[in-house]
Amino acid sequence: MRILLTNDDGIHAPGLDLLEAIAARLSDDVWVCAPAEEQSGAGHSLTLNFPVRLRQFGPKRFAVSGTPSDAVNLALRKLFPDRSPDMVISGVNGGENLADDITYSGTISAAMEAALAGIPAVALSQAMRDGGNGFSAAAGWAERVLAPLADAPLAKRTVINVNFPALPADAVKGIRVVRQGFHDYSRGSLVEGIDPRGRPYFWFGLEDVEHSLDRGTDLEAVDEGYVSVTPLQLDLTHHATLGTLAERYSG
Protein backbone atom coordinates (compact mmCIF):
# COMPACT_ATOMS: atom_id res chain seq x y z
CA MET A 1 0.00 0.00 0.00
CA ARG A 2 1.32 3.43 -0.95
CA ILE A 3 0.67 6.03 1.77
CA LEU A 4 1.10 9.80 1.52
CA LEU A 5 1.53 11.70 4.79
CA THR A 6 0.93 15.41 5.26
CA ASN A 7 -0.09 17.90 7.97
CA ASP A 8 -0.63 21.58 8.74
CA ASP A 9 2.06 21.91 11.44
CA GLY A 10 4.93 21.79 8.96
CA ILE A 11 7.58 19.37 7.75
CA HIS A 12 9.53 19.52 11.03
CA ALA A 13 6.56 18.97 13.37
CA PRO A 14 6.92 16.22 16.01
CA GLY A 15 3.46 14.90 15.17
CA LEU A 16 4.61 14.20 11.61
CA ASP A 17 7.66 12.34 12.89
CA LEU A 18 5.34 10.18 14.96
CA LEU A 19 3.05 9.58 12.01
CA GLU A 20 5.99 8.51 9.84
CA ALA A 21 6.97 5.90 12.43
CA ILE A 22 3.39 4.60 12.64
CA ALA A 23 2.92 4.50 8.86
CA ALA A 24 6.18 2.58 8.46
CA ARG A 25 4.58 -0.27 10.41
CA LEU A 26 1.70 -0.35 7.93
CA SER A 27 3.60 -0.03 4.66
CA ASP A 28 7.08 0.06 3.15
CA ASP A 29 6.00 2.70 0.58
CA VAL A 30 5.47 5.84 2.65
CA TRP A 31 5.81 9.34 1.21
CA VAL A 32 5.72 12.73 2.94
CA CYS A 33 4.67 16.04 1.42
CA ALA A 34 3.88 18.73 4.00
CA PRO A 35 3.94 22.53 4.25
CA ALA A 36 7.39 24.02 4.81
CA GLU A 37 6.02 26.15 7.68
CA GLU A 38 3.16 25.87 10.16
CA GLN A 39 -0.22 26.47 8.53
CA SER A 40 -2.62 25.93 11.44
CA GLY A 41 -6.03 27.44 10.74
CA ALA A 42 -5.35 27.67 7.01
CA GLY A 43 -8.52 25.75 6.23
CA HIS A 44 -9.02 24.55 2.67
CA SER A 45 -7.11 27.42 1.09
CA LEU A 46 -5.05 27.18 -2.11
CA THR A 47 -2.18 29.46 -3.12
CA LEU A 48 -3.25 31.16 -6.36
CA ASN A 49 -1.48 34.53 -6.53
CA PHE A 50 2.16 33.45 -6.44
CA PRO A 51 4.17 30.30 -7.24
CA VAL A 52 4.47 27.33 -4.91
CA ARG A 53 7.88 25.69 -4.49
CA LEU A 54 8.73 22.06 -3.81
CA ARG A 55 11.82 21.18 -1.78
CA GLN A 56 13.14 17.65 -1.19
CA PHE A 57 14.38 16.74 2.31
CA GLY A 58 15.18 13.09 1.65
CA PRO A 59 13.96 10.00 -0.20
CA LYS A 60 10.16 10.29 -0.56
CA ARG A 61 10.19 13.37 1.76
CA PHE A 62 9.17 16.80 0.46
CA ALA A 63 8.03 20.22 1.70
CA VAL A 64 5.87 22.78 -0.09
CA SER A 65 5.97 26.56 0.36
CA GLY A 66 2.21 26.78 0.73
CA THR A 67 -0.87 25.49 2.48
CA PRO A 68 -1.81 21.91 3.42
CA SER A 69 -4.11 21.77 0.39
CA ASP A 70 -1.22 22.96 -1.80
CA ALA A 71 0.96 20.17 -0.41
CA VAL A 72 -1.50 17.40 -1.26
CA ASN A 73 -2.46 18.92 -4.59
CA LEU A 74 1.14 19.29 -5.71
CA ALA A 75 2.11 15.85 -4.44
CA LEU A 76 -0.66 14.15 -6.39
CA ARG A 77 0.22 16.01 -9.59
CA LYS A 78 4.02 16.01 -9.42
CA LEU A 79 5.18 13.11 -7.24
CA PHE A 80 2.71 10.47 -8.41
CA PRO A 81 2.21 10.88 -12.18
CA ASP A 82 1.68 7.15 -12.74
CA ARG A 83 0.14 5.72 -9.57
CA SER A 84 -1.68 7.68 -6.87
CA PRO A 85 -1.39 6.85 -3.16
CA ASP A 86 -3.81 4.26 -1.80
CA MET A 87 -4.36 6.39 1.30
CA VAL A 88 -3.54 9.90 2.51
CA ILE A 89 -3.07 10.48 6.25
CA SER A 90 -2.88 14.01 7.67
CA GLY A 91 -1.41 14.72 11.12
CA VAL A 92 -0.75 13.97 13.81
CA ASN A 93 -1.92 17.49 14.63
CA GLY A 94 -0.78 19.02 17.89
CA GLY A 95 -4.22 19.95 19.21
CA GLU A 96 -7.68 18.52 18.68
CA ASN A 97 -9.87 19.09 15.61
CA LEU A 98 -13.29 18.43 17.05
CA ALA A 99 -16.80 19.59 16.14
CA ASP A 100 -16.76 22.58 13.79
CA ASP A 101 -12.99 22.96 14.16
CA ILE A 102 -13.13 21.15 10.83
CA THR A 103 -14.09 24.36 9.03
CA TYR A 104 -10.79 25.99 10.08
CA SER A 105 -8.48 23.00 10.21
CA GLY A 106 -5.62 22.68 7.75
CA THR A 107 -5.15 19.12 8.98
CA ILE A 108 -8.62 18.08 7.88
CA SER A 109 -8.51 20.21 4.73
CA ALA A 110 -5.39 18.37 3.56
CA ALA A 111 -7.33 15.11 3.92
CA MET A 112 -10.27 16.69 2.10
CA GLU A 113 -8.01 17.52 -0.84
CA ALA A 114 -7.16 13.83 -1.11
CA ALA A 115 -10.81 12.84 -0.81
CA LEU A 116 -11.69 15.22 -3.66
CA ALA A 117 -9.24 13.23 -5.78
CA GLY A 118 -11.01 10.00 -4.84
CA ILE A 119 -8.34 8.78 -2.41
CA PRO A 120 -9.26 7.39 1.05
CA ALA A 121 -8.20 10.01 3.58
CA VAL A 122 -7.75 10.15 7.35
CA ALA A 123 -7.02 13.11 9.62
CA LEU A 124 -5.38 12.47 13.02
CA SER A 125 -5.29 15.01 15.85
CA GLN A 126 -4.01 14.82 19.42
CA ALA A 127 -5.78 16.84 22.12
CA MET A 128 -3.29 18.72 24.28
CA ARG A 129 -3.76 19.80 27.89
CA ASP A 130 -1.52 20.95 30.74
CA GLY A 131 -0.96 17.41 32.02
CA GLY A 132 2.12 16.88 29.90
CA ASN A 133 0.99 13.73 28.07
CA GLY A 134 1.95 15.06 24.65
CA PHE A 135 1.32 12.58 21.84
CA SER A 136 1.11 9.55 24.14
CA ALA A 137 -2.45 8.58 23.19
CA ALA A 138 -1.75 8.94 19.48
CA ALA A 139 1.45 6.91 19.76
CA GLY A 140 -0.38 4.10 21.53
CA TRP A 141 -3.62 4.07 19.55
CA ALA A 142 -3.04 5.42 16.01
CA GLU A 143 -2.07 2.06 14.54
CA ARG A 144 -5.15 0.45 16.09
CA VAL A 145 -7.30 3.11 14.44
CA LEU A 146 -5.59 3.03 11.04
CA ALA A 147 -5.24 -0.72 10.51
CA PRO A 148 -8.99 -1.41 10.10
CA LEU A 149 -9.25 1.50 7.64
CA ALA A 150 -6.62 0.12 5.25
CA ASP A 151 -9.12 -2.09 3.42
CA ALA A 152 -12.41 -0.60 4.67
CA PRO A 153 -15.03 0.09 1.94
CA LEU A 154 -15.18 3.83 2.58
CA ALA A 155 -17.66 5.95 0.64
CA LYS A 156 -16.22 8.25 -2.02
CA ARG A 157 -15.38 11.82 -0.98
CA THR A 158 -15.37 11.12 2.72
CA VAL A 159 -12.74 11.88 5.35
CA ILE A 160 -12.26 9.95 8.59
CA ASN A 161 -11.59 12.46 11.38
CA VAL A 162 -9.79 10.92 14.37
CA ASN A 163 -9.05 12.67 17.67
CA PHE A 164 -7.02 11.26 20.56
CA PRO A 165 -7.76 12.38 24.14
CA ALA A 166 -5.16 14.21 26.23
CA LEU A 167 -4.29 11.10 28.26
CA PRO A 168 -1.46 8.61 28.61
CA ALA A 169 -1.97 5.75 26.16
CA ASP A 170 -2.77 3.26 28.93
CA ALA A 171 -5.52 5.53 30.28
CA VAL A 172 -7.47 5.69 26.99
CA LYS A 173 -10.72 3.76 27.35
CA GLY A 174 -11.20 2.70 23.74
CA ILE A 175 -12.51 3.91 20.39
CA ARG A 176 -15.92 5.43 19.68
CA VAL A 177 -17.45 6.08 16.26
CA VAL A 178 -19.42 9.28 16.76
CA ARG A 179 -20.93 12.27 14.98
CA GLN A 180 -19.56 15.80 14.78
CA GLY A 181 -20.30 18.09 17.72
CA PHE A 182 -20.74 21.87 17.91
CA HIS A 183 -18.64 24.77 19.22
CA ASP A 184 -19.74 28.36 19.80
CA TYR A 185 -16.83 30.33 18.34
CA SER A 186 -18.62 33.64 18.83
CA ARG A 187 -17.52 33.50 22.48
CA GLY A 188 -13.81 33.11 21.78
CA SER A 189 -11.50 35.68 23.36
CA LEU A 190 -10.11 38.70 21.53
CA VAL A 191 -6.85 40.22 22.76
CA GLU A 192 -6.15 43.83 21.81
CA GLY A 193 -2.81 45.56 22.01
CA ILE A 194 -0.46 48.16 20.56
CA ASP A 195 2.55 47.10 18.52
CA PRO A 196 6.02 48.76 18.86
CA ARG A 197 5.10 51.23 16.12
CA GLY A 198 2.03 52.41 17.96
CA ARG A 199 -0.51 50.64 15.78
CA PRO A 200 -3.38 48.62 17.25
CA TYR A 201 -3.55 44.87 16.68
CA PHE A 202 -6.04 42.11 17.47
CA TRP A 203 -5.28 38.47 18.30
CA PHE A 204 -7.98 35.82 18.27
CA GLY A 205 -8.00 33.33 21.14
CA LEU A 206 -9.94 30.13 21.69
CA GLU A 207 -9.79 29.87 25.48
CA ASP A 208 -13.41 30.88 26.04
CA VAL A 209 -14.97 28.89 23.22
CA GLU A 210 -18.00 27.00 24.50
CA HIS A 211 -19.14 23.60 23.30
CA SER A 212 -21.95 21.20 23.96
CA LEU A 213 -21.19 17.67 25.16
CA ASP A 214 -24.25 16.23 23.47
CA ARG A 215 -24.54 12.47 23.53
CA GLY A 216 -22.83 10.64 20.71
CA THR A 217 -20.50 13.43 19.60
CA ASP A 218 -16.75 13.65 19.12
CA LEU A 219 -16.56 16.26 21.88
CA GLU A 220 -18.18 13.92 24.39
CA ALA A 221 -16.06 10.93 23.38
CA VAL A 222 -12.73 12.73 23.79
CA ASP A 223 -13.89 14.41 26.99
CA GLU A 224 -14.68 10.98 28.44
CA GLY A 225 -11.29 9.52 27.49
CA TYR A 226 -12.05 7.78 24.20
CA VAL A 227 -10.54 8.09 20.75
CA SER A 228 -13.20 9.62 18.51
CA VAL A 229 -13.68 8.46 14.92
CA THR A 230 -16.02 10.56 12.79
CA PRO A 231 -16.77 10.11 9.07
CA LEU A 232 -17.11 13.48 7.34
CA GLN A 233 -18.64 14.11 3.92
CA LEU A 234 -17.62 16.77 1.42
CA ASP A 235 -21.18 17.30 0.22
CA LEU A 236 -22.26 20.29 2.33
CA THR A 237 -25.73 20.49 0.81
CA HIS A 238 -28.52 20.72 3.39
CA HIS A 239 -30.80 18.33 1.55
CA ALA A 240 -33.81 18.87 3.82
CA THR A 241 -33.93 22.54 2.77
CA LEU A 242 -33.87 21.90 -0.99
CA GLY A 243 -37.63 21.41 -1.18
CA THR A 244 -38.39 24.44 0.99
CA LEU A 245 -36.25 26.73 -1.15
CA ALA A 246 -37.63 25.28 -4.37
CA GLU A 247 -41.13 26.18 -3.22
CA ARG A 248 -39.97 29.76 -2.47
CA TYR A 249 -38.67 30.21 -6.00
CA SER A 250 -41.45 28.38 -7.86
CA GLY A 251 -44.08 30.29 -9.76
C-alpha positions as CSV (number, residue, x, y, z in Angstrom):
1,M,0.0,0.0,0.0
2,R,1.3,3.4,-1.0
3,I,0.7,6.0,1.8
4,L,1.1,9.8,1.5
5,L,1.5,11.7,4.8
6,T,0.9,15.4,5.3
7,N,-0.1,17.9,8.0
8,D,-0.6,21.6,8.7
9,D,2.1,21.9,11.4
10,G,4.9,21.8,9.0
11,I,7.6,19.4,7.7
12,H,9.5,19.5,11.0
13,A,6.6,19.0,13.4
14,P,6.9,16.2,16.0
15,G,3.5,14.9,15.2
16,L,4.6,14.2,11.6
17,D,7.7,12.3,12.9
18,L,5.3,10.2,15.0
19,L,3.0,9.6,12.0
20,E,6.0,8.5,9.8
21,A,7.0,5.9,12.4
22,I,3.4,4.6,12.6
23,A,2.9,4.5,8.9
24,A,6.2,2.6,8.5
25,R,4.6,-0.3,10.4
26,L,1.7,-0.3,7.9
27,S,3.6,0.0,4.7
28,D,7.1,0.1,3.1
29,D,6.0,2.7,0.6
30,V,5.5,5.8,2.7
31,W,5.8,9.3,1.2
32,V,5.7,12.7,2.9
33,C,4.7,16.0,1.4
34,A,3.9,18.7,4.0
35,P,3.9,22.5,4.3
36,A,7.4,24.0,4.8
37,E,6.0,26.2,7.7
38,E,3.2,25.9,10.2
39,Q,-0.2,26.5,8.5
40,S,-2.6,25.9,11.4
41,G,-6.0,27.4,10.7
42,A,-5.3,27.7,7.0
43,G,-8.5,25.7,6.2
44,H,-9.0,24.5,2.7
45,S,-7.1,27.4,1.1
46,L,-5.1,27.2,-2.1
47,T,-2.2,29.5,-3.1
48,L,-3.2,31.2,-6.4
49,N,-1.5,34.5,-6.5
50,F,2.2,33.4,-6.4
51,P,4.2,30.3,-7.2
52,V,4.5,27.3,-4.9
53,R,7.9,25.7,-4.5
54,L,8.7,22.1,-3.8
55,R,11.8,21.2,-1.8
56,Q,13.1,17.7,-1.2
57,F,14.4,16.7,2.3
58,G,15.2,13.1,1.6
59,P,14.0,10.0,-0.2
60,K,10.2,10.3,-0.6
61,R,10.2,13.4,1.8
62,F,9.2,16.8,0.5
63,A,8.0,20.2,1.7
64,V,5.9,22.8,-0.1
65,S,6.0,26.6,0.4
66,G,2.2,26.8,0.7
67,T,-0.9,25.5,2.5
68,P,-1.8,21.9,3.4
69,S,-4.1,21.8,0.4
70,D,-1.2,23.0,-1.8
71,A,1.0,20.2,-0.4
72,V,-1.5,17.4,-1.3
73,N,-2.5,18.9,-4.6
74,L,1.1,19.3,-5.7
75,A,2.1,15.8,-4.4
76,L,-0.7,14.2,-6.4
77,R,0.2,16.0,-9.6
78,K,4.0,16.0,-9.4
79,L,5.2,13.1,-7.2
80,F,2.7,10.5,-8.4
81,P,2.2,10.9,-12.2
82,D,1.7,7.2,-12.7
83,R,0.1,5.7,-9.6
84,S,-1.7,7.7,-6.9
85,P,-1.4,6.9,-3.2
86,D,-3.8,4.3,-1.8
87,M,-4.4,6.4,1.3
88,V,-3.5,9.9,2.5
89,I,-3.1,10.5,6.3
90,S,-2.9,14.0,7.7
91,G,-1.4,14.7,11.1
92,V,-0.7,14.0,13.8
93,N,-1.9,17.5,14.6
94,G,-0.8,19.0,17.9
95,G,-4.2,19.9,19.2
96,E,-7.7,18.5,18.7
97,N,-9.9,19.1,15.6
98,L,-13.3,18.4,17.0
99,A,-16.8,19.6,16.1
100,D,-16.8,22.6,13.8
101,D,-13.0,23.0,14.2
102,I,-13.1,21.1,10.8
103,T,-14.1,24.4,9.0
104,Y,-10.8,26.0,10.1
105,S,-8.5,23.0,10.2
106,G,-5.6,22.7,7.7
107,T,-5.1,19.1,9.0
108,I,-8.6,18.1,7.9
109,S,-8.5,20.2,4.7
110,A,-5.4,18.4,3.6
111,A,-7.3,15.1,3.9
112,M,-10.3,16.7,2.1
113,E,-8.0,17.5,-0.8
114,A,-7.2,13.8,-1.1
115,A,-10.8,12.8,-0.8
116,L,-11.7,15.2,-3.7
117,A,-9.2,13.2,-5.8
118,G,-11.0,10.0,-4.8
119,I,-8.3,8.8,-2.4
120,P,-9.3,7.4,1.0
121,A,-8.2,10.0,3.6
122,V,-7.8,10.1,7.4
123,A,-7.0,13.1,9.6
124,L,-5.4,12.5,13.0
125,S,-5.3,15.0,15.9
126,Q,-4.0,14.8,19.4
127,A,-5.8,16.8,22.1
128,M,-3.3,18.7,24.3
129,R,-3.8,19.8,27.9
130,D,-1.5,20.9,30.7
131,G,-1.0,17.4,32.0
132,G,2.1,16.9,29.9
133,N,1.0,13.7,28.1
134,G,1.9,15.1,24.6
135,F,1.3,12.6,21.8
136,S,1.1,9.6,24.1
137,A,-2.5,8.6,23.2
138,A,-1.8,8.9,19.5
139,A,1.4,6.9,19.8
140,G,-0.4,4.1,21.5
141,W,-3.6,4.1,19.5
142,A,-3.0,5.4,16.0
143,E,-2.1,2.1,14.5
144,R,-5.2,0.5,16.1
145,V,-7.3,3.1,14.4
146,L,-5.6,3.0,11.0
147,A,-5.2,-0.7,10.5
148,P,-9.0,-1.4,10.1
149,L,-9.3,1.5,7.6
150,A,-6.6,0.1,5.3
151,D,-9.1,-2.1,3.4
152,A,-12.4,-0.6,4.7
153,P,-15.0,0.1,1.9
154,L,-15.2,3.8,2.6
155,A,-17.7,5.9,0.6
156,K,-16.2,8.3,-2.0
157,R,-15.4,11.8,-1.0
158,T,-15.4,11.1,2.7
159,V,-12.7,11.9,5.4
160,I,-12.3,10.0,8.6
161,N,-11.6,12.5,11.4
162,V,-9.8,10.9,14.4
163,N,-9.1,12.7,17.7
164,F,-7.0,11.3,20.6
165,P,-7.8,12.4,24.1
166,A,-5.2,14.2,26.2
167,L,-4.3,11.1,28.3
168,P,-1.5,8.6,28.6
169,A,-2.0,5.8,26.2
170,D,-2.8,3.3,28.9
171,A,-5.5,5.5,30.3
172,V,-7.5,5.7,27.0
173,K,-10.7,3.8,27.3
174,G,-11.2,2.7,23.7
175,I,-12.5,3.9,20.4
176,R,-15.9,5.4,19.7
177,V,-17.5,6.1,16.3
178,V,-19.4,9.3,16.8
179,R,-20.9,12.3,15.0
180,Q,-19.6,15.8,14.8
181,G,-20.3,18.1,17.7
182,F,-20.7,21.9,17.9
183,H,-18.6,24.8,19.2
184,D,-19.7,28.4,19.8
185,Y,-16.8,30.3,18.3
186,S,-18.6,33.6,18.8
187,R,-17.5,33.5,22.5
188,G,-13.8,33.1,21.8
189,S,-11.5,35.7,23.4
190,L,-10.1,38.7,21.5
191,V,-6.8,40.2,22.8
192,E,-6.2,43.8,21.8
193,G,-2.8,45.6,22.0
194,I,-0.5,48.2,20.6
195,D,2.6,47.1,18.5
196,P,6.0,48.8,18.9
197,R,5.1,51.2,16.1
198,G,2.0,52.4,18.0
199,R,-0.5,50.6,15.8
200,P,-3.4,48.6,17.3
201,Y,-3.6,44.9,16.7
202,F,-6.0,42.1,17.5
203,W,-5.3,38.5,18.3
204,F,-8.0,35.8,18.3
205,G,-8.0,33.3,21.1
206,L,-9.9,30.1,21.7
207,E,-9.8,29.9,25.5
208,D,-13.4,30.9,26.0
209,V,-15.0,28.9,23.2
210,E,-18.0,27.0,24.5
211,H,-19.1,23.6,23.3
212,S,-21.9,21.2,24.0
213,L,-21.2,17.7,25.2
214,D,-24.2,16.2,23.5
215,R,-24.5,12.5,23.5
216,G,-22.8,10.6,20.7
217,T,-20.5,13.4,19.6
218,D,-16.8,13.6,19.1
219,L,-16.6,16.3,21.9
220,E,-18.2,13.9,24.4
221,A,-16.1,10.9,23.4
222,V,-12.7,12.7,23.8
223,D,-13.9,14.4,27.0
224,E,-14.7,11.0,28.4
225,G,-11.3,9.5,27.5
226,Y,-12.0,7.8,24.2
227,V,-10.5,8.1,20.7
228,S,-13.2,9.6,18.5
229,V,-13.7,8.5,14.9
230,T,-16.0,10.6,12.8
231,P,-16.8,10.1,9.1
232,L,-17.1,13.5,7.3
233,Q,-18.6,14.1,3.9
234,L,-17.6,16.8,1.4
235,D,-21.2,17.3,0.2
236,L,-22.3,20.3,2.3
237,T,-25.7,20.5,0.8
238,H,-28.5,20.7,3.4
239,H,-30.8,18.3,1.6
240,A,-33.8,18.9,3.8
241,T,-33.9,22.5,2.8
242,L,-33.9,21.9,-1.0
243,G,-37.6,21.4,-1.2
244,T,-38.4,24.4,1.0
245,L,-36.2,26.7,-1.1
246,A,-37.6,25.3,-4.4
247,E,-41.1,26.2,-3.2
248,R,-40.0,29.8,-2.5
249,Y,-38.7,30.2,-6.0
250,S,-41.4,28.4,-7.9
251,G,-44.1,30.3,-9.8
